[in-house]
Each structure stands twice: as C-alpha cells, then as structure tokens.
C-alpha cells in the first residue's frame, strides 16, 4: 500500500457488491452481527476475513 491510499483502507476493504453480505449471513444464522463475528473470527477464508473486519468496524462505533 502506498502513501496515497494509506488513509482510504476502509473504502478498499469494503467492495460495493459485498455490502450487507455478512449481515445477511448473521441473520440466516439467527444471531446478531456482533455475535456472528465473534464466533467466526478465527475461521479461514472469506468468512473469517469478513468477521474480523466486522469486529474492527465495531470498534469505530460511538459508545452510548
């Protein structure tokens, strides 16, 4: 990653065609997105990547 794109990692991490896919997987499993992310954070492949990214994004939310 070069300096030009260093500040835009979030835009690069979420592709427009994949928006909402992880939330839909969590809904099908019948759990919240946070619980689904915690359970699958150690998974390999795309599911694990999505879960770890969801956990990272959850840290950006304002508390309270």
mmJSON file of the N, C-alpha and C atoms, coordinates in Angstrom:
{"data_MODEL":{"atom_site":{
"group_PDB":["ATOM","ATOM","ATOM","ATOM","ATOM","ATOM","ATOM","ATOM","ATOM","ATOM","ATOM","ATOM","ATOM","ATOM","ATOM","ATOM","ATOM","ATOM","ATOM","ATOM","ATOM","ATOM","ATOM","ATOM","ATOM","ATOM","ATOM","ATOM","ATOM","ATOM","ATOM","ATOM","ATOM","ATOM","ATOM","ATOM","ATOM","ATOM","ATOM","ATOM","ATOM","ATOM","ATOM","ATOM","ATOM","ATOM","ATOM","ATOM","ATOM","ATOM","ATOM","ATOM","ATOM","ATOM","ATOM","ATOM","ATOM","ATOM","ATOM","ATOM","ATOM","ATOM","ATOM","ATOM","ATOM","ATOM","ATOM","ATOM","ATOM","ATOM","ATOM","ATOM","ATOM","ATOM","ATOM","ATOM","ATOM","ATOM","ATOM","ATOM","ATOM","ATOM","ATOM","ATOM","ATOM","ATOM","ATOM","ATOM","ATOM","ATOM","ATOM","ATOM","ATOM","ATOM","ATOM","ATOM","ATOM","ATOM","ATOM","ATOM","ATOM","ATOM","ATOM","ATOM","ATOM","ATOM","ATOM","ATOM","ATOM","ATOM","ATOM","ATOM","ATOM","ATOM","ATOM","ATOM","ATOM","ATOM","ATOM","ATOM","ATOM","ATOM","ATOM","ATOM","ATOM","ATOM","ATOM","ATOM","ATOM","ATOM","ATOM","ATOM","ATOM","ATOM","ATOM","ATOM","ATOM","ATOM","ATOM","ATOM","ATOM","ATOM","ATOM","ATOM","ATOM","ATOM","ATOM","ATOM","ATOM","ATOM","ATOM","ATOM","ATOM","ATOM","ATOM","ATOM","ATOM","ATOM","ATOM","ATOM","ATOM","ATOM","ATOM","ATOM","ATOM","ATOM","ATOM","ATOM","ATOM","ATOM","ATOM","ATOM","ATOM","ATOM","ATOM","ATOM","ATOM","ATOM","ATOM","ATOM","ATOM","ATOM","ATOM","ATOM","ATOM","ATOM","ATOM","ATOM","ATOM","ATOM","ATOM","ATOM"],
"id":[1,2,3,4,5,6,7,8,9,10,11,12,13,14,15,16,17,18,19,20,21,22,23,24,25,26,27,28,29,30,31,32,33,34,35,36,37,38,39,40,41,42,43,44,45,46,47,48,49,50,51,52,53,54,55,56,57,58,59,60,61,62,63,64,65,66,67,68,69,70,71,72,73,74,75,76,77,78,79,80,81,82,83,84,85,86,87,88,89,90,91,92,93,94,95,96,97,98,99,100,101,102,103,104,105,106,107,108,109,110,111,112,113,114,115,116,117,118,119,120,121,122,123,124,125,126,127,128,129,130,131,132,133,134,135,136,137,138,139,140,141,142,143,144,145,146,147,148,149,150,151,152,153,154,155,156,157,158,159,160,161,162,163,164,165,166,167,168,169,170,171,172,173,174,175,176,177,178,179,180,181,182,183,184,185,186,187,188,189,190,191,192],
"type_symbol":["N","C","C","N","C","C","N","C","C","N","C","C","N","C","C","N","C","C","N","C","C","N","C","C","N","C","C","N","C","C","N","C","C","N","C","C","N","C","C","N","C","C","N","C","C","N","C","C","N","C","C","N","C","C","N","C","C","N","C","C","N","C","C","N","C","C","N","C","C","N","C","C","N","C","C","N","C","C","N","C","C","N","C","C","N","C","C","N","C","C","N","C","C","N","C","C","N","C","C","N","C","C","N","C","C","N","C","C","N","C","C","N","C","C","N","C","C","N","C","C","N","C","C","N","C","C","N","C","C","N","C","C","N","C","C","N","C","C","N","C","C","N","C","C","N","C","C","N","C","C","N","C","C","N","C","C","N","C","C","N","C","C","N","C","C","N","C","C","N","C","C","N","C","C","N","C","C","N","C","C","N","C","C","N","C","C","N","C","C","N","C","C"],
"label_atom_id":["N","CA","C","N","CA","C","N","CA","C","N","CA","C","N","CA","C","N","CA","C","N","CA","C","N","CA","C","N","CA","C","N","CA","C","N","CA","C","N","CA","C","N","CA","C","N","CA","C","N","CA","C","N","CA","C","N","CA","C","N","CA","C","N","CA","C","N","CA","C","N","CA","C","N","CA","C","N","CA","C","N","CA","C","N","CA","C","N","CA","C","N","CA","C","N","CA","C","N","CA","C","N","CA","C","N","CA","C","N","CA","C","N","CA","C","N","CA","C","N","CA","C","N","CA","C","N","CA","C","N","CA","C","N","CA","C","N","CA","C","N","CA","C","N","CA","C","N","CA","C","N","CA","C","N","CA","C","N","CA","C","N","CA","C","N","CA","C","N","CA","C","N","CA","C","N","CA","C","N","CA","C","N","CA","C","N","CA","C","N","CA","C","N","CA","C","N","CA","C","N","CA","C","N","CA","C","N","CA","C","N","CA","C","N","CA","C","N","CA","C","N","CA","C"],
"label_alt_id":[null,null,null,null,null,null,null,null,null,null,null,null,null,null,null,null,null,null,null,null,null,null,null,null,null,null,null,null,null,null,null,null,null,null,null,null,null,null,null,null,null,null,null,null,null,null,null,null,null,null,null,null,null,null,null,null,null,null,null,null,null,null,null,null,null,null,null,null,null,null,null,null,null,null,null,null,null,null,null,null,null,null,null,null,null,null,null,null,null,null,null,null,null,null,null,null,null,null,null,null,null,null,null,null,null,null,null,null,null,null,null,null,null,null,null,null,null,null,null,null,null,null,null,null,null,null,null,null,null,null,null,null,null,null,null,null,null,null,null,null,null,null,null,null,null,null,null,null,null,null,null,null,null,null,null,null,null,null,null,null,null,null,null,null,null,null,null,null,null,null,null,null,null,null,null,null,null,null,null,null,null,null,null,null,null,null,null,null,null,null,null,null],
"label_comp_id":["UNK","UNK","UNK","UNK","UNK","UNK","UNK","UNK","UNK","UNK","UNK","UNK","UNK","UNK","UNK","UNK","UNK","UNK","UNK","UNK","UNK","UNK","UNK","UNK","UNK","UNK","UNK","UNK","UNK","UNK","UNK","UNK","UNK","UNK","UNK","UNK","UNK","UNK","UNK","UNK","UNK","UNK","UNK","UNK","UNK","UNK","UNK","UNK","UNK","UNK","UNK","UNK","UNK","UNK","UNK","UNK","UNK","UNK","UNK","UNK","UNK","UNK","UNK","UNK","UNK","UNK","UNK","UNK","UNK","UNK","UNK","UNK","UNK","UNK","UNK","UNK","UNK","UNK","UNK","UNK","UNK","UNK","UNK","UNK","UNK","UNK","UNK","UNK","UNK","UNK","UNK","UNK","UNK","UNK","UNK","UNK","UNK","UNK","UNK","UNK","UNK","UNK","UNK","UNK","UNK","UNK","UNK","UNK","UNK","UNK","UNK","UNK","UNK","UNK","UNK","UNK","UNK","UNK","UNK","UNK","UNK","UNK","UNK","UNK","UNK","UNK","UNK","UNK","UNK","UNK","UNK","UNK","UNK","UNK","UNK","UNK","UNK","UNK","UNK","UNK","UNK","UNK","UNK","UNK","UNK","UNK","UNK","UNK","UNK","UNK","UNK","UNK","UNK","UNK","UNK","UNK","UNK","UNK","UNK","UNK","UNK","UNK","UNK","UNK","UNK","UNK","UNK","UNK","UNK","UNK","UNK","UNK","UNK","UNK","UNK","UNK","UNK","UNK","UNK","UNK","UNK","UNK","UNK","UNK","UNK","UNK","UNK","UNK","UNK","UNK","UNK","UNK"],
"label_asym_id":["A","A","A","A","A","A","A","A","A","A","A","A","A","A","A","A","A","A","A","A","A","A","A","A","A","A","A","A","A","A","A","A","A","A","A","A","A","A","A","A","A","A","A","A","A","A","A","A","A","A","A","A","A","A","A","A","A","A","A","A","A","A","A","A","A","A","A","A","A","A","A","A","A","A","A","A","A","A","A","A","A","A","A","A","A","A","A","A","A","A","A","A","A","A","A","A","A","A","A","A","A","A","A","A","A","A","A","A","A","A","A","A","A","A","A","A","A","A","A","A","A","A","A","A","A","A","A","A","A","A","A","A","A","A","A","A","A","A","A","A","A","A","A","A","A","A","A","A","A","A","A","A","A","A","A","A","A","A","A","A","A","A","A","A","A","A","A","A","A","A","A","A","A","A","A","A","A","A","A","A","A","A","A","A","A","A","A","A","A","A","A","A"],
"label_entity_id":["1","1","1","1","1","1","1","1","1","1","1","1","1","1","1","1","1","1","1","1","1","1","1","1","1","1","1","1","1","1","1","1","1","1","1","1","1","1","1","1","1","1","1","1","1","1","1","1","1","1","1","1","1","1","1","1","1","1","1","1","1","1","1","1","1","1","1","1","1","1","1","1","1","1","1","1","1","1","1","1","1","1","1","1","1","1","1","1","1","1","1","1","1","1","1","1","1","1","1","1","1","1","1","1","1","1","1","1","1","1","1","1","1","1","1","1","1","1","1","1","1","1","1","1","1","1","1","1","1","1","1","1","1","1","1","1","1","1","1","1","1","1","1","1","1","1","1","1","1","1","1","1","1","1","1","1","1","1","1","1","1","1","1","1","1","1","1","1","1","1","1","1","1","1","1","1","1","1","1","1","1","1","1","1","1","1","1","1","1","1","1","1"],
"label_seq_id":[1,1,1,2,2,2,3,3,3,4,4,4,5,5,5,6,6,6,7,7,7,8,8,8,9,9,9,10,10,10,11,11,11,12,12,12,13,13,13,14,14,14,15,15,15,16,16,16,17,17,17,18,18,18,19,19,19,20,20,20,21,21,21,22,22,22,23,23,23,24,24,24,25,25,25,26,26,26,27,27,27,28,28,28,29,29,29,30,30,30,31,31,31,32,32,32,33,33,33,34,34,34,35,35,35,36,36,36,37,37,37,38,38,38,39,39,39,40,40,40,41,41,41,42,42,42,43,43,43,44,44,44,45,45,45,46,46,46,47,47,47,48,48,48,49,49,49,50,50,50,51,51,51,52,52,52,53,53,53,54,54,54,55,55,55,56,56,56,57,57,57,58,58,58,59,59,59,60,60,60,61,61,61,62,62,62,63,63,63,64,64,64],
"pdbx_PDB_ins_code":[null,null,null,null,null,null,null,null,null,null,null,null,null,null,null,null,null,null,null,null,null,null,null,null,null,null,null,null,null,null,null,null,null,null,null,null,null,null,null,null,null,null,null,null,null,null,null,null,null,null,null,null,null,null,null,null,null,null,null,null,null,null,null,null,null,null,null,null,null,null,null,null,null,null,null,null,null,null,null,null,null,null,null,null,null,null,null,null,null,null,null,null,null,null,null,null,null,null,null,null,null,null,null,null,null,null,null,null,null,null,null,null,null,null,null,null,null,null,null,null,null,null,null,null,null,null,null,null,null,null,null,null,null,null,null,null,null,null,null,null,null,null,null,null,null,null,null,null,null,null,null,null,null,null,null,null,null,null,null,null,null,null,null,null,null,null,null,null,null,null,null,null,null,null,null,null,null,null,null,null,null,null,null,null,null,null,null,null,null,null,null,null],
"Cartn_x":[0.85,0.0,0.894,0.629,1.454,0.842,1.552,1.099,-0.19,-0.412,-1.603,-2.871,-2.839,-4.023,-4.059,-3.082,-2.982,-4.209,-4.805,-5.95,-7.278,-7.282,-8.517,-8.674,-8.145,-8.183,-9.597,-10.463,-11.836,-12.559,-12.406,-13.039,-12.507,-11.24,-10.655,-11.078,-11.418,-11.767,-13.189,-14.08,-15.484,-15.811,-16.07,-16.436,-17.942,-18.406,-19.834,-20.708,-20.213,-21.018,-21.158,-20.372,-20.403,-21.079,-21.611,-22.246,-23.45,-23.467,-24.591,-24.552,-23.555,-23.476,-23.233,-22.339,-22.038,-23.248,-23.948,-25.145,-26.217,-26.331,-27.313,-26.948,-25.665,-25.224,-25.567,-25.36,-25.678,-27.179,-27.971,-29.429,-29.912,-29.331,-29.701,-29.338,-28.253,-27.838,-28.671,-29.445,-30.316,-29.628,-28.496,-27.761,-27.435,-26.975,-26.588,-25.29,-25.024,-23.796,-22.569,-22.637,-21.504,-21.236,-22.294,-22.129,-21.605,-22.095,-21.652,-20.183,-19.783,-18.389,-17.472,-17.894,-17.077,-16.891,-17.953,-17.906,-17.011,-17.006,-16.311,-15.009,-14.528,-13.304,-12.085,-12.095,-10.965,-11.101,-12.203,-12.433,-11.471,-11.225,-10.359,-11.213,-10.572,-11.261,-12.035,-12.996,-13.758,-14.564,-15.172,-15.98,-15.145,-13.962,-13.079,-12.65,-12.358,-11.971,-13.115,-14.324,-15.491,-15.734,-15.574,-15.803,-14.787,-13.53,-12.5,-12.717,-13.136,-13.417,-14.619,-15.638,-16.811,-16.415,-15.529,-15.051,-14.267,-13.491,-12.731,-13.672,-14.681,-15.635,-16.446,-16.721,-17.481,-16.712,-15.411,-14.6,-14.727,-15.155,-15.29,-16.598,-17.55,-18.845,-18.739,-19.565,-19.605,-20.309,-19.82,-20.423,-21.488,-22.621,-23.666,-24.44],
"Cartn_y":[-1.171,0.0,1.232,2.148,3.348,4.454,5.543,6.629,7.264,7.256,7.879,7.177,5.862,5.098,4.737,5.172,4.769,5.168,6.31,6.773,6.226,5.485,5.005,3.496,2.904,1.449,0.931,1.719,1.262,1.141,2.125,2.077,0.907,0.593,-0.533,-1.872,-1.88,-3.128,-3.579,-2.641,-2.987,-2.73,-3.771,-3.649,-3.406,-2.517,-2.219,-3.446,-4.408,-5.585,-6.518,-6.315,-7.192,-6.535,-5.339,-4.624,-5.406,-5.677,-6.359,-7.871,-8.46,-9.913,-10.554,-9.982,-10.548,-10.442,-9.319,-9.146,-10.155,-10.447,-11.437,-12.831,-13.147,-14.447,-14.562,-13.488,-13.488,-13.639,-12.974,-13.062,-14.48,-15.123,-16.51,-17.441,-17.133,-17.946,-17.65,-16.574,-16.229,-15.558,-14.915,-14.221,-12.802,-11.989,-10.628,-10.651,-9.556,-9.443,-9.548,-8.927,-8.964,-10.382,-11.1,-12.47,-13.378,-13.172,-13.973,-13.691,-12.418,-12.044,-12.662,-12.627,-13.188,-14.689,-15.372,-16.82,-17.223,-16.431,-16.801,-16.048,-15.292,-14.51,-15.387,-16.605,-17.5,-18.367,-18.213,-19.027,-18.623,-19.558,-19.242,-18.781,-18.239,-17.834,-16.54,-16.369,-15.128,-14.872,-15.905,-15.73,-15.182,-15.705,-15.21,-13.777,-13.451,-12.084,-11.117,-11.507,-10.665,-10.483,-11.551,-11.494,-10.577,-10.704,-9.844,-8.383,-8.123,-6.759,-6.202,-7.02,-6.58,-6.22,-6.999,-6.676,-5.362,-5.126,-3.884,-2.696,-2.832,-1.749,-1.473,-2.489,-2.308,-1.42,-1.432,-0.599,0.893,1.214,2.598,3.234,2.428,2.951,3.771,4.795,5.581,4.777,4.849,4.134,5.018,4.4,5.08,6.0],
"Cartn_z":[0.0,0.0,0.0,-0.874,-0.92,-0.062,0.088,0.954,0.452,-0.84,-1.414,-0.938,-0.786,-0.406,1.079,1.844,3.241,4.057,3.775,4.535,4.044,2.964,2.359,2.477,3.531,3.642,3.845,4.449,4.665,3.329,2.474,1.155,0.34,0.51,-0.213,0.386,1.691,2.362,2.04,1.769,1.52,0.061,-0.654,-2.057,-2.144,-3.005,-3.097,-3.372,-4.098,-4.408,-3.212,-2.141,-0.97,0.237,0.064,1.161,1.678,2.972,3.594,3.557,2.92,2.805,4.174,4.958,6.272,7.193,7.152,7.98,7.586,6.292,5.836,6.337,6.373,6.9,8.381,9.123,10.542,10.758,9.936,10.054,9.773,8.748,8.445,9.59,10.297,11.434,12.68,12.636,13.741,14.91,14.65,15.709,15.253,16.201,15.852,15.049,14.389,13.606,14.505,15.679,16.608,17.104,17.446,17.928,16.822,15.61,14.469,14.163,14.279,14.037,15.083,16.34,17.413,17.23,16.833,16.658,15.481,14.417,13.187,12.943,13.916,13.729,13.45,13.933,13.713,12.485,11.763,10.57,9.456,8.575,7.446,6.268,5.292,4.073,4.217,3.322,3.249,4.511,5.073,6.281,7.423,7.616,8.667,8.429,7.191,6.853,7.133,6.732,6.974,8.471,9.241,10.681,11.354,10.984,11.582,11.198,9.974,9.542,10.293,10.528,11.295,12.718,13.315,14.662,14.667,13.645,13.541,13.386,12.526,12.321,13.585,14.374,15.613,16.595,16.523,17.403,17.075,15.853,15.421,15.884,16.325,16.724,18.003,18.091,19.32,20.39,21.593,22.716,23.349,23.678,24.415,23.593],
"occupancy":[1.0,1.0,1.0,1.0,1.0,1.0,1.0,1.0,1.0,1.0,1.0,1.0,1.0,1.0,1.0,1.0,1.0,1.0,1.0,1.0,1.0,1.0,1.0,1.0,1.0,1.0,1.0,1.0,1.0,1.0,1.0,1.0,1.0,1.0,1.0,1.0,1.0,1.0,1.0,1.0,1.0,1.0,1.0,1.0,1.0,1.0,1.0,1.0,1.0,1.0,1.0,1.0,1.0,1.0,1.0,1.0,1.0,1.0,1.0,1.0,1.0,1.0,1.0,1.0,1.0,1.0,1.0,1.0,1.0,1.0,1.0,1.0,1.0,1.0,1.0,1.0,1.0,1.0,1.0,1.0,1.0,1.0,1.0,1.0,1.0,1.0,1.0,1.0,1.0,1.0,1.0,1.0,1.0,1.0,1.0,1.0,1.0,1.0,1.0,1.0,1.0,1.0,1.0,1.0,1.0,1.0,1.0,1.0,1.0,1.0,1.0,1.0,1.0,1.0,1.0,1.0,1.0,1.0,1.0,1.0,1.0,1.0,1.0,1.0,1.0,1.0,1.0,1.0,1.0,1.0,1.0,1.0,1.0,1.0,1.0,1.0,1.0,1.0,1.0,1.0,1.0,1.0,1.0,1.0,1.0,1.0,1.0,1.0,1.0,1.0,1.0,1.0,1.0,1.0,1.0,1.0,1.0,1.0,1.0,1.0,1.0,1.0,1.0,1.0,1.0,1.0,1.0,1.0,1.0,1.0,1.0,1.0,1.0,1.0,1.0,1.0,1.0,1.0,1.0,1.0,1.0,1.0,1.0,1.0,1.0,1.0,1.0,1.0,1.0,1.0,1.0,1.0],
"B_iso_or_equiv":[0.0,0.0,0.0,0.0,0.0,0.0,0.0,0.0,0.0,0.0,0.0,0.0,0.0,0.0,0.0,0.0,0.0,0.0,0.0,0.0,0.0,0.0,0.0,0.0,0.0,0.0,0.0,0.0,0.0,0.0,0.0,0.0,0.0,0.0,0.0,0.0,0.0,0.0,0.0,0.0,0.0,0.0,0.0,0.0,0.0,0.0,0.0,0.0,0.0,0.0,0.0,0.0,0.0,0.0,0.0,0.0,0.0,0.0,0.0,0.0,0.0,0.0,0.0,0.0,0.0,0.0,0.0,0.0,0.0,0.0,0.0,0.0,0.0,0.0,0.0,0.0,0.0,0.0,0.0,0.0,0.0,0.0,0.0,0.0,0.0,0.0,0.0,0.0,0.0,0.0,0.0,0.0,0.0,0.0,0.0,0.0,0.0,0.0,0.0,0.0,0.0,0.0,0.0,0.0,0.0,0.0,0.0,0.0,0.0,0.0,0.0,0.0,0.0,0.0,0.0,0.0,0.0,0.0,0.0,0.0,0.0,0.0,0.0,0.0,0.0,0.0,0.0,0.0,0.0,0.0,0.0,0.0,0.0,0.0,0.0,0.0,0.0,0.0,0.0,0.0,0.0,0.0,0.0,0.0,0.0,0.0,0.0,0.0,0.0,0.0,0.0,0.0,0.0,0.0,0.0,0.0,0.0,0.0,0.0,0.0,0.0,0.0,0.0,0.0,0.0,0.0,0.0,0.0,0.0,0.0,0.0,0.0,0.0,0.0,0.0,0.0,0.0,0.0,0.0,0.0,0.0,0.0,0.0,0.0,0.0,0.0,0.0,0.0,0.0,0.0,0.0,0.0],
"pdbx_formal_charge":[null,null,null,null,null,null,null,null,null,null,null,null,null,null,null,null,null,null,null,null,null,null,null,null,null,null,null,null,null,null,null,null,null,null,null,null,null,null,null,null,null,null,null,null,null,null,null,null,null,null,null,null,null,null,null,null,null,null,null,null,null,null,null,null,null,null,null,null,null,null,null,null,null,null,null,null,null,null,null,null,null,null,null,null,null,null,null,null,null,null,null,null,null,null,null,null,null,null,null,null,null,null,null,null,null,null,null,null,null,null,null,null,null,null,null,null,null,null,null,null,null,null,null,null,null,null,null,null,null,null,null,null,null,null,null,null,null,null,null,null,null,null,null,null,null,null,null,null,null,null,null,null,null,null,null,null,null,null,null,null,null,null,null,null,null,null,null,null,null,null,null,null,null,null,null,null,null,null,null,null,null,null,null,null,null,null,null,null,null,null,null,null],
"auth_seq_id":[1,1,1,2,2,2,3,3,3,4,4,4,5,5,5,6,6,6,7,7,7,8,8,8,9,9,9,10,10,10,11,11,11,12,12,12,13,13,13,14,14,14,15,15,15,16,16,16,17,17,17,18,18,18,19,19,19,20,20,20,21,21,21,22,22,22,23,23,23,24,24,24,25,25,25,26,26,26,27,27,27,28,28,28,29,29,29,30,30,30,31,31,31,32,32,32,33,33,33,34,34,34,35,35,35,36,36,36,37,37,37,38,38,38,39,39,39,40,40,40,41,41,41,42,42,42,43,43,43,44,44,44,45,45,45,46,46,46,47,47,47,48,48,48,49,49,49,50,50,50,51,51,51,52,52,52,53,53,53,54,54,54,55,55,55,56,56,56,57,57,57,58,58,58,59,59,59,60,60,60,61,61,61,62,62,62,63,63,63,64,64,64],
"auth_comp_id":["UNK","UNK","UNK","UNK","UNK","UNK","UNK","UNK","UNK","UNK","UNK","UNK","UNK","UNK","UNK","UNK","UNK","UNK","UNK","UNK","UNK","UNK","UNK","UNK","UNK","UNK","UNK","UNK","UNK","UNK","UNK","UNK","UNK","UNK","UNK","UNK","UNK","UNK","UNK","UNK","UNK","UNK","UNK","UNK","UNK","UNK","UNK","UNK","UNK","UNK","UNK","UNK","UNK","UNK","UNK","UNK","UNK","UNK","UNK","UNK","UNK","UNK","UNK","UNK","UNK","UNK","UNK","UNK","UNK","UNK","UNK","UNK","UNK","UNK","UNK","UNK","UNK","UNK","UNK","UNK","UNK","UNK","UNK","UNK","UNK","UNK","UNK","UNK","UNK","UNK","UNK","UNK","UNK","UNK","UNK","UNK","UNK","UNK","UNK","UNK","UNK","UNK","UNK","UNK","UNK","UNK","UNK","UNK","UNK","UNK","UNK","UNK","UNK","UNK","UNK","UNK","UNK","UNK","UNK","UNK","UNK","UNK","UNK","UNK","UNK","UNK","UNK","UNK","UNK","UNK","UNK","UNK","UNK","UNK","UNK","UNK","UNK","UNK","UNK","UNK","UNK","UNK","UNK","UNK","UNK","UNK","UNK","UNK","UNK","UNK","UNK","UNK","UNK","UNK","UNK","UNK","UNK","UNK","UNK","UNK","UNK","UNK","UNK","UNK","UNK","UNK","UNK","UNK","UNK","UNK","UNK","UNK","UNK","UNK","UNK","UNK","UNK","UNK","UNK","UNK","UNK","UNK","UNK","UNK","UNK","UNK","UNK","UNK","UNK","UNK","UNK","UNK"],
"auth_asym_id":["A","A","A","A","A","A","A","A","A","A","A","A","A","A","A","A","A","A","A","A","A","A","A","A","A","A","A","A","A","A","A","A","A","A","A","A","A","A","A","A","A","A","A","A","A","A","A","A","A","A","A","A","A","A","A","A","A","A","A","A","A","A","A","A","A","A","A","A","A","A","A","A","A","A","A","A","A","A","A","A","A","A","A","A","A","A","A","A","A","A","A","A","A","A","A","A","A","A","A","A","A","A","A","A","A","A","A","A","A","A","A","A","A","A","A","A","A","A","A","A","A","A","A","A","A","A","A","A","A","A","A","A","A","A","A","A","A","A","A","A","A","A","A","A","A","A","A","A","A","A","A","A","A","A","A","A","A","A","A","A","A","A","A","A","A","A","A","A","A","A","A","A","A","A","A","A","A","A","A","A","A","A","A","A","A","A","A","A","A","A","A","A"],
"auth_atom_id":["N","CA","C","N","CA","C","N","CA","C","N","CA","C","N","CA","C","N","CA","C","N","CA","C","N","CA","C","N","CA","C","N","CA","C","N","CA","C","N","CA","C","N","CA","C","N","CA","C","N","CA","C","N","CA","C","N","CA","C","N","CA","C","N","CA","C","N","CA","C","N","CA","C","N","CA","C","N","CA","C","N","CA","C","N","CA","C","N","CA","C","N","CA","C","N","CA","C","N","CA","C","N","CA","C","N","CA","C","N","CA","C","N","CA","C","N","CA","C","N","CA","C","N","CA","C","N","CA","C","N","CA","C","N","CA","C","N","CA","C","N","CA","C","N","CA","C","N","CA","C","N","CA","C","N","CA","C","N","CA","C","N","CA","C","N","CA","C","N","CA","C","N","CA","C","N","CA","C","N","CA","C","N","CA","C","N","CA","C","N","CA","C","N","CA","C","N","CA","C","N","CA","C","N","CA","C","N","CA","C","N","CA","C","N","CA","C","N","CA","C","N","CA","C"],
"pdbx_PDB_model_num":[1,1,1,1,1,1,1,1,1,1,1,1,1,1,1,1,1,1,1,1,1,1,1,1,1,1,1,1,1,1,1,1,1,1,1,1,1,1,1,1,1,1,1,1,1,1,1,1,1,1,1,1,1,1,1,1,1,1,1,1,1,1,1,1,1,1,1,1,1,1,1,1,1,1,1,1,1,1,1,1,1,1,1,1,1,1,1,1,1,1,1,1,1,1,1,1,1,1,1,1,1,1,1,1,1,1,1,1,1,1,1,1,1,1,1,1,1,1,1,1,1,1,1,1,1,1,1,1,1,1,1,1,1,1,1,1,1,1,1,1,1,1,1,1,1,1,1,1,1,1,1,1,1,1,1,1,1,1,1,1,1,1,1,1,1,1,1,1,1,1,1,1,1,1,1,1,1,1,1,1,1,1,1,1,1,1,1,1,1,1,1,1]
}}}
